[in-house]
Amino acid sequence: MKRAARRSNQRNPMLWVLSVIIVASMVCSLAISVLPSRSAPAEEVTPTPRVLWTPSPVPPQPTAAPTAEPTTPVAAATSVPSEESGRPWTFAVLGASQGAGAAARAALQAILQEGDVFVLHTGDMTATGTQVAFEEWRGLLAEYPVPFYPTPGEQDNADGHLVAYLAFSGAPAAHYSFDRGPLHVSVVNASEGALGDEELAWLAADLAGSSAGLRVVALHYPPFAAAEGAEVLASGGEAFQQLMASEGVELVVAGHLPAFSDEVRDGVRYVIPGALDVPSAEGAPPQYLRVTVDETGLAVEGVPVLVPAE
C-alpha cells in the first residue's frame, strides 16, 4: 500500500506541471489572436466580376462627306504636225544664195512667218565653202529656226571633198533622204557637175525602198539645159531623167542657174527657183519656191523676196 501511494505522489506533480504548461499555451494563443498584428497589411485584390452579358458592337463613326467623283481631265491639246494632219501644208525651196546675206535673211523671215514646214536649199549656200561661211549660215538659222536641208553645190565643195560642208552645213552626208508625212525627199550629190554610176545606184535604191506616196528629188546642177548655153550635168543627165520617169517622181528641184525655170518631161516636173542673190533680168525681185502638199499631189509657186534696201 505504501509503494502504491508513493507512486501516486510521484505522478501528481508531473500532471500538475503538464497542466500548467497546457493552460499557459492556451492563454498565449488567445492573446496573440486578440492583439493587432504589427506587420504591413496585405494589399487587397479586387475580384474580377464575371461577365454575364455580351457587349453590343461599337456603332460606326460618321465618315467625312463623300468626295465628288473625279472628272476626267481634258487631255492637253497636242499639236499635230502639219504634215500629219491630213490638211495641205507647205515647204520652201531656195536657190543659190552665195552666203547668208540680206536676201537669205528676208527669205527665211518670210518662210518662218508663213509656217512652211521645212526649207530645202538646192546648193551654193556659200560663196567660198569655208567653215566661216557655213557658220554664218548656222547663225542665221538660229535666228530663224526652220528645219533646213541643204544640197551640196560646187561653191560648197571648195576642196573637192565636201569637208567643211559635211562638218558645218548640217547635212548628215553627201547624199541623204528624209520623209515628212506622205513625202519622201532624196538629196543627191551633184556638186562636181556629174552623176556617176555609184550616185545613180544609190538614188535608184533609195527611191525603190520608199513607200511614200509623193517623192521629190533635189540636186544642184540641172539634168538638162533649161536655156541655151546653160551649165548642166556633164554626165549622167540622161540616166537621171530615165530614173525619174521610171520611178514616177513628182518633182525635181535644181539650182546653179540664176533664172527661174519650170518644165515637165515624161510626167516629171523640173523646177529651178533661180538664184536668191540675183534679181531677174526683167528687174523682178529674186524668189524662192513654195510647194504645197495635199492629197492631190504637189503645187509649186514662186514667192518674191522683198530685200530691204541697204
C-alpha positions as a Markdown table, in Angstrom:
| # | Residue | x | y | z |
|---|---|---|---|---|
| 1 | Met | 0.0 | 0.0 | 0.0 |
| 2 | Lys | 2.8 | 2.4 | 0.9 |
| 3 | Arg | 4.5 | 1.7 | -2.6 |
| 4 | Ala | 1.3 | 2.5 | -4.4 |
| 5 | Ala | 0.8 | 5.7 | -2.5 |
| 6 | Arg | 4.4 | 6.7 | -3.2 |
| 7 | Arg | 4.0 | 6.1 | -6.9 |
| 8 | Ser | 0.7 | 8.1 | -6.9 |
| 9 | Asn | 2.5 | 11.0 | -5.2 |
| 10 | Gln | 5.3 | 11.0 | -7.7 |
| 11 | Arg | 2.8 | 11.1 | -10.7 |
| 12 | Asn | 0.8 | 14.0 | -9.3 |
| 13 | Pro | 3.4 | 16.7 | -9.5 |
| 14 | Met | 4.2 | 15.7 | -13.1 |
| 15 | Leu | 0.5 | 16.0 | -14.0 |
| 16 | Trp | 0.4 | 19.4 | -12.3 |
| 17 | Val | 3.3 | 20.7 | -14.3 |
| 18 | Leu | 1.9 | 19.4 | -17.6 |
| 19 | Ser | -1.4 | 21.0 | -16.8 |
| 20 | Val | 0.2 | 24.4 | -16.2 |
| 21 | Ile | 2.1 | 24.2 | -19.5 |
| 22 | Ile | -1.1 | 23.5 | -21.4 |
| 23 | Val | -3.0 | 26.3 | -19.7 |
| 24 | Ala | -0.2 | 28.7 | -20.4 |
| 25 | Ser | 0.0 | 27.9 | -24.1 |
| 26 | Met | -3.8 | 28.3 | -24.5 |
| 27 | Val | -3.5 | 31.7 | -22.8 |
| 28 | Cys | -0.7 | 32.8 | -25.2 |
| 29 | Ser | -2.7 | 31.7 | -28.2 |
| 30 | Leu | -5.7 | 33.6 | -27.1 |
| 31 | Ala | -3.6 | 36.7 | -26.5 |
| 32 | Ile | -1.9 | 36.5 | -29.9 |
| 33 | Ser | -5.2 | 36.2 | -31.7 |
| 34 | Val | -6.7 | 39.2 | -29.9 |
| 35 | Leu | -3.7 | 41.6 | -30.2 |
| 36 | Pro | -3.4 | 43.6 | -33.6 |
| 37 | Ser | -0.7 | 42.4 | -36.0 |
| 38 | Arg | 2.4 | 44.7 | -36.3 |
| 39 | Ser | 3.2 | 43.5 | -39.9 |
| 40 | Ala | 2.1 | 45.5 | -43.0 |
| 41 | Pro | -1.4 | 44.7 | -44.1 |
| 42 | Ala | -1.7 | 42.6 | -47.3 |
| 43 | Glu | -2.9 | 44.6 | -50.4 |
| 44 | Glu | -6.5 | 44.0 | -51.1 |
| 45 | Val | -7.2 | 42.4 | -54.5 |
| 46 | Thr | -10.5 | 43.4 | -56.2 |
| 47 | Pro | -12.1 | 40.3 | -57.6 |
| 48 | Thr | -12.8 | 40.4 | -61.4 |
| 49 | Pro | -16.6 | 40.3 | -61.9 |
| 50 | Arg | -17.9 | 37.6 | -64.0 |
| 51 | Val | -19.3 | 38.9 | -67.4 |
| 52 | Leu | -22.9 | 37.9 | -67.7 |
| 53 | Trp | -23.7 | 39.9 | -71.0 |
| 54 | Thr | -22.3 | 40.3 | -74.4 |
| 55 | Pro | -21.4 | 43.9 | -75.3 |
| 56 | Ser | -23.1 | 45.3 | -78.4 |
| 57 | Pro | -20.9 | 46.4 | -81.3 |
| 58 | Val | -19.5 | 49.9 | -81.2 |
| 59 | Pro | -21.6 | 52.0 | -83.6 |
| 60 | Pro | -19.8 | 53.1 | -86.7 |
| 61 | Gln | -18.3 | 56.5 | -86.6 |
| 62 | Pro | -19.6 | 59.0 | -89.2 |
| 63 | Thr | -17.3 | 59.4 | -92.2 |
| 64 | Ala | -16.3 | 62.6 | -94.0 |
| 65 | Ala | -18.6 | 63.9 | -96.7 |
| 66 | Pro | -18.2 | 61.8 | -99.8 |
| 67 | Thr | -15.7 | 63.1 | -102.3 |
| 68 | Ala | -17.2 | 64.0 | -105.7 |
| 69 | Glu | -16.3 | 61.7 | -108.5 |
| 70 | Pro | -13.2 | 63.0 | -110.2 |
| 71 | Thr | -13.8 | 64.5 | -113.5 |
| 72 | Thr | -11.9 | 63.1 | -116.4 |
| 73 | Pro | -9.2 | 65.7 | -117.1 |
| 74 | Val | -9.3 | 67.2 | -120.6 |
| 75 | Ala | -6.3 | 65.9 | -122.4 |
| 76 | Ala | -3.7 | 68.5 | -123.1 |
| 77 | Ala | -4.0 | 69.7 | -126.7 |
| 78 | Thr | -1.2 | 68.0 | -128.5 |
| 79 | Ser | -0.4 | 69.9 | -131.7 |
| 80 | Val | -0.4 | 67.5 | -134.7 |
| 81 | Pro | 2.5 | 68.2 | -137.1 |
| 82 | Ser | 1.1 | 69.9 | -140.3 |
| 83 | Glu | 2.5 | 67.1 | -142.5 |
| 84 | Glu | 0.5 | 64.5 | -140.5 |
| 85 | Ser | -2.7 | 66.5 | -140.1 |
| 86 | Gly | -4.3 | 65.4 | -143.4 |
| 87 | Arg | -4.6 | 69.1 | -144.4 |
| 88 | Pro | -2.5 | 70.9 | -147.0 |
| 89 | Trp | 0.9 | 72.0 | -145.9 |
| 90 | Thr | 3.9 | 73.7 | -147.5 |
| 91 | Phe | 7.7 | 73.7 | -147.7 |
| 92 | Ala | 10.1 | 76.1 | -149.3 |
| 93 | Val | 12.9 | 75.7 | -151.8 |
| 94 | Leu | 15.8 | 78.1 | -152.0 |
| 95 | Gly | 18.2 | 78.6 | -155.0 |
| 96 | Ala | 21.8 | 79.8 | -154.8 |
| 97 | Ser | 22.3 | 82.3 | -152.0 |
| 98 | Gln | 26.1 | 82.7 | -152.1 |
| 99 | Gly | 26.1 | 83.4 | -148.4 |
| 100 | Ala | 23.9 | 84.4 | -145.5 |
| 101 | Gly | 23.1 | 87.8 | -146.8 |
| 102 | Ala | 20.1 | 90.1 | -146.8 |
| 103 | Ala | 18.2 | 88.1 | -149.4 |
| 104 | Ala | 18.7 | 84.8 | -147.4 |
| 105 | Arg | 17.6 | 86.6 | -144.3 |
| 106 | Ala | 14.5 | 88.1 | -146.0 |
| 107 | Ala | 13.5 | 84.7 | -147.4 |
| 108 | Leu | 13.9 | 82.9 | -144.1 |
| 109 | Gln | 11.9 | 85.5 | -142.3 |
| 110 | Ala | 9.0 | 85.1 | -144.8 |
| 111 | Ile | 9.2 | 81.3 | -144.6 |
| 112 | Leu | 9.0 | 81.4 | -140.8 |
| 113 | Gln | 6.0 | 83.8 | -140.9 |
| 114 | Glu | 4.2 | 81.6 | -143.5 |
| 115 | Gly | 4.7 | 78.5 | -141.4 |
| 116 | Asp | 6.4 | 76.4 | -144.1 |
| 117 | Val | 7.4 | 73.0 | -142.6 |
| 118 | Phe | 11.0 | 73.0 | -143.8 |
| 119 | Val | 13.4 | 74.6 | -146.2 |
| 120 | Leu | 15.2 | 72.7 | -149.0 |
| 121 | His | 18.3 | 74.5 | -150.4 |
| 122 | Thr | 19.5 | 73.5 | -153.9 |
| 123 | Gly | 23.1 | 74.3 | -153.4 |
| 124 | Asp | 25.7 | 77.2 | -153.3 |
| 125 | Met | 24.7 | 78.2 | -149.8 |
| 126 | Thr | 28.1 | 79.9 | -149.6 |
| 127 | Ala | 30.4 | 81.7 | -151.9 |
| 128 | Thr | 33.6 | 80.1 | -150.5 |
| 129 | Gly | 32.7 | 76.8 | -148.9 |
| 130 | Thr | 34.7 | 77.6 | -145.8 |
| 131 | Gln | 33.9 | 76.9 | -142.2 |
| 132 | Val | 33.4 | 80.6 | -141.5 |
| 133 | Ala | 30.9 | 80.8 | -144.4 |
| 134 | Phe | 28.9 | 77.8 | -143.1 |
| 135 | Glu | 29.0 | 79.1 | -139.6 |
| 136 | Glu | 27.4 | 82.4 | -140.8 |
| 137 | Trp | 24.5 | 80.3 | -142.2 |
| 138 | Arg | 24.3 | 78.5 | -138.9 |
| 139 | Gly | 24.0 | 81.8 | -137.0 |
| 140 | Leu | 21.3 | 82.9 | -139.4 |
| 141 | Leu | 19.3 | 79.7 | -139.0 |
| 142 | Ala | 19.5 | 80.1 | -135.2 |
| 143 | Glu | 17.6 | 83.4 | -135.7 |
| 144 | Tyr | 15.0 | 81.7 | -138.0 |
| 145 | Pro | 14.6 | 78.2 | -136.6 |
| 146 | Val | 13.1 | 76.3 | -139.6 |
| 147 | Pro | 14.2 | 72.7 | -140.3 |
| 148 | Phe | 16.8 | 73.1 | -143.0 |
| 149 | Tyr | 18.0 | 70.6 | -145.6 |
| 150 | Pro | 21.0 | 71.6 | -147.7 |
| 151 | Thr | 22.1 | 70.2 | -151.1 |
| 152 | Pro | 25.8 | 70.5 | -152.0 |
| 153 | Gly | 26.7 | 72.8 | -154.8 |
| 154 | Glu | 30.1 | 73.4 | -156.4 |
| 155 | Gln | 30.6 | 76.6 | -154.3 |
| 156 | Asp | 30.1 | 74.5 | -151.2 |
| 157 | Asn | 32.7 | 72.0 | -152.3 |
| 158 | Ala | 35.8 | 74.2 | -152.3 |
| 159 | Asp | 38.2 | 71.3 | -151.5 |
| 160 | Gly | 36.5 | 68.7 | -153.7 |
| 161 | His | 35.7 | 66.5 | -150.7 |
| 162 | Leu | 32.9 | 68.5 | -149.0 |
| 163 | Val | 34.9 | 68.6 | -145.8 |
| 164 | Ala | 33.6 | 71.9 | -144.5 |
| 165 | Tyr | 30.1 | 71.2 | -145.9 |
| 166 | Leu | 29.7 | 68.0 | -144.0 |
| 167 | Ala | 31.2 | 69.4 | -140.9 |
| 168 | Phe | 29.2 | 72.6 | -140.6 |
| 169 | Ser | 26.2 | 72.7 | -143.0 |
| 170 | Gly | 24.0 | 70.4 | -141.0 |
| 171 | Ala | 23.8 | 67.8 | -143.8 |
| 172 | Pro | 24.2 | 64.2 | -142.5 |
| 173 | Ala | 26.0 | 63.0 | -145.6 |
| 174 | Ala | 26.9 | 64.0 | -149.1 |
| 175 | His | 23.7 | 62.4 | -150.2 |
| 176 | Tyr | 20.7 | 61.5 | -148.0 |
| 177 | Ser | 17.0 | 61.3 | -147.9 |
| 178 | Phe | 14.2 | 62.0 | -145.4 |
| 179 | Asp | 10.4 | 61.6 | -145.0 |
| 180 | Arg | 7.9 | 64.2 | -143.9 |
| 181 | Gly | 4.3 | 62.9 | -143.8 |
| 182 | Pro | 3.5 | 61.4 | -147.2 |
| 183 | Leu | 6.5 | 63.0 | -148.8 |
| 184 | His | 9.9 | 61.4 | -149.5 |
| 185 | Val | 12.8 | 63.7 | -150.4 |
| 186 | Ser | 16.1 | 62.5 | -151.9 |
| 187 | Val | 19.1 | 64.9 | -151.9 |
| 188 | Val | 21.7 | 64.0 | -154.5 |
| 189 | Asn | 25.3 | 65.0 | -154.6 |
| 190 | Ala | 26.0 | 66.6 | -158.0 |
| 191 | Ser | 28.4 | 69.2 | -156.6 |
| 192 | Glu | 31.1 | 68.1 | -159.1 |
| 193 | Gly | 28.9 | 68.7 | -162.1 |
| 194 | Ala | 28.3 | 65.0 | -162.9 |
| 195 | Leu | 26.4 | 62.0 | -161.7 |
| 196 | Gly | 28.4 | 58.8 | -161.7 |
| 197 | Asp | 27.2 | 55.2 | -161.5 |
| 198 | Glu | 27.5 | 55.0 | -157.8 |
| 199 | Glu | 25.5 | 58.1 | -157.2 |
| 200 | Leu | 22.8 | 56.9 | -159.5 |
| 201 | Ala | 22.8 | 53.5 | -157.9 |
| 202 | Trp | 22.3 | 55.0 | -154.5 |
| 203 | Leu | 19.4 | 57.1 | -155.8 |
| 204 | Ala | 17.7 | 54.2 | -157.5 |
| 205 | Ala | 17.9 | 52.1 | -154.3 |
| 206 | Asp | 16.6 | 55.0 | -152.2 |
| 207 | Leu | 13.6 | 55.6 | -154.4 |
| 208 | Ala | 12.9 | 51.9 | -154.8 |
| 209 | Gly | 12.9 | 51.5 | -151.0 |
| 210 | Ser | 10.5 | 54.3 | -150.3 |
| 211 | Ser | 6.8 | 53.6 | -149.9 |
| 212 | Ala | 5.9 | 57.3 | -149.7 |
| 213 | Gly | 3.1 | 58.4 | -152.0 |
| 214 | Leu | 4.9 | 61.6 | -153.1 |
| 215 | Arg | 8.6 | 61.9 | -154.0 |
| 216 | Val | 10.8 | 64.9 | -154.6 |
| 217 | Val | 14.5 | 64.8 | -155.7 |
| 218 | Ala | 16.9 | 67.7 | -155.2 |
| 219 | Leu | 20.3 | 68.3 | -156.9 |
| 220 | His | 22.4 | 71.2 | -157.7 |
| 221 | Tyr | 23.2 | 71.0 | -161.5 |
| 222 | Pro | 20.1 | 70.6 | -163.7 |
| 223 | Pro | 20.0 | 67.4 | -165.7 |
| 224 | Phe | 19.2 | 69.3 | -168.9 |
| 225 | Ala | 19.6 | 72.7 | -170.3 |
| 226 | Ala | 16.7 | 75.0 | -169.3 |
| 227 | Ala | 18.1 | 77.7 | -171.6 |
| 228 | Glu | 20.6 | 77.9 | -174.4 |
| 229 | Gly | 24.1 | 77.7 | -173.1 |
| 230 | Ala | 23.1 | 76.9 | -169.5 |
| 231 | Glu | 25.5 | 74.8 | -167.5 |
| 232 | Val | 24.0 | 71.4 | -166.8 |
| 233 | Leu | 25.3 | 67.9 | -165.7 |
| 234 | Ala | 28.3 | 67.0 | -167.7 |
| 235 | Ser | 27.3 | 63.3 | -167.5 |
| 236 | Gly | 24.6 | 61.2 | -166.0 |
| 237 | Gly | 21.8 | 63.6 | -167.0 |
| 238 | Glu | 20.0 | 61.2 | -169.4 |
| 239 | Ala | 20.2 | 58.3 | -167.0 |
| 240 | Phe | 18.9 | 60.6 | -164.2 |
| 241 | Gln | 15.8 | 61.6 | -166.3 |
| 242 | Gln | 15.1 | 58.0 | -167.1 |
| 243 | Leu | 15.2 | 57.0 | -163.5 |
| 244 | Met | 12.9 | 59.9 | -162.5 |
| 245 | Ala | 10.3 | 58.8 | -165.1 |
| 246 | Ser | 10.5 | 55.1 | -164.2 |
| 247 | Glu | 10.1 | 55.7 | -160.5 |
| 248 | Gly | 7.3 | 58.2 | -161.0 |
| 249 | Val | 9.0 | 61.1 | -159.2 |
| 250 | Glu | 6.6 | 64.0 | -159.0 |
| 251 | Leu | 9.1 | 66.9 | -158.7 |
| 252 | Val | 12.8 | 67.6 | -159.3 |
| 253 | Val | 14.3 | 70.8 | -157.9 |
| 254 | Ala | 17.7 | 72.0 | -159.1 |
| 255 | Gly | 19.9 | 75.0 | -158.6 |
| 256 | His | 23.0 | 76.6 | -160.1 |
| 257 | Leu | 21.2 | 78.7 | -162.7 |
| 258 | Pro | 20.3 | 82.3 | -161.9 |
| 259 | Ala | 17.0 | 82.2 | -163.7 |
| 260 | Phe | 13.6 | 80.6 | -162.9 |
| 261 | Ser | 12.7 | 77.6 | -165.0 |
| 262 | Asp | 9.7 | 75.2 | -164.9 |
| 263 | Glu | 9.3 | 72.3 | -167.3 |
| 264 | Val | 7.6 | 68.9 | -167.4 |
| 265 | Arg | 9.3 | 65.9 | -169.1 |
| 266 | Asp | 7.9 | 62.4 | -169.2 |
| 267 | Gly | 5.4 | 63.3 | -166.5 |
| 268 | Val | 8.1 | 64.7 | -164.1 |
| 269 | Arg | 8.2 | 68.3 | -163.2 |
| 270 | Tyr | 11.6 | 70.0 | -163.2 |
| 271 | Val | 11.8 | 73.4 | -161.4 |
| 272 | Ile | 14.7 | 75.8 | -160.8 |
| 273 | Pro | 13.9 | 78.6 | -158.4 |
| 274 | Gly | 16.7 | 80.9 | -159.7 |
| 275 | Ala | 19.5 | 82.4 | -157.7 |
| 276 | Leu | 18.3 | 84.0 | -154.5 |
| 277 | Asp | 21.0 | 86.7 | -154.5 |
| 278 | Val | 20.5 | 87.8 | -158.1 |
| 279 | Pro | 17.4 | 89.7 | -159.4 |
| 280 | Ser | 15.9 | 88.5 | -162.6 |
| 281 | Ala | 16.8 | 90.0 | -166.0 |
| 282 | Glu | 13.5 | 91.8 | -166.1 |
| 283 | Gly | 14.3 | 93.6 | -162.8 |
| 284 | Ala | 11.9 | 91.5 | -160.7 |
| 285 | Pro | 13.0 | 90.7 | -157.2 |
| 286 | Pro | 14.5 | 87.3 | -156.5 |
| 287 | Gln | 12.2 | 84.5 | -155.4 |
| 288 | Tyr | 12.0 | 81.1 | -153.8 |
| 289 | Leu | 9.6 | 78.3 | -154.3 |
| 290 | Arg | 6.7 | 77.3 | -152.1 |
| 291 | Val | 5.5 | 73.8 | -152.6 |
| 292 | Thr | 2.0 | 72.8 | -151.3 |
| 293 | Val | 1.5 | 69.2 | -150.4 |
| 294 | Asp | -2.0 | 67.8 | -150.3 |
| 295 | Glu | -3.9 | 64.6 | -151.2 |
| 296 | Thr | -4.0 | 65.5 | -154.8 |
| 297 | Gly | -0.2 | 66.0 | -155.2 |
| 298 | Leu | 2.2 | 68.9 | -155.3 |
| 299 | Ala | 1.6 | 72.5 | -156.4 |
| 300 | Val | 4.6 | 74.9 | -157.0 |
| 301 | Glu | 4.6 | 78.7 | -156.9 |
| 302 | Gly | 7.2 | 81.4 | -156.9 |
| 303 | Val | 7.4 | 83.7 | -154.0 |
| 304 | Pro | 9.1 | 87.1 | -154.4 |
| 305 | Val | 11.7 | 88.0 | -151.8 |
| 306 | Leu | 11.5 | 91.6 | -150.7 |
| 307 | Val | 15.0 | 92.5 | -149.8 |
| 308 | Pro | 15.2 | 95.7 | -147.8 |
| 309 | Ala | 17.3 | 98.4 | -149.3 |
| 310 | Glu | 20.7 | 98.9 | -147.7 |
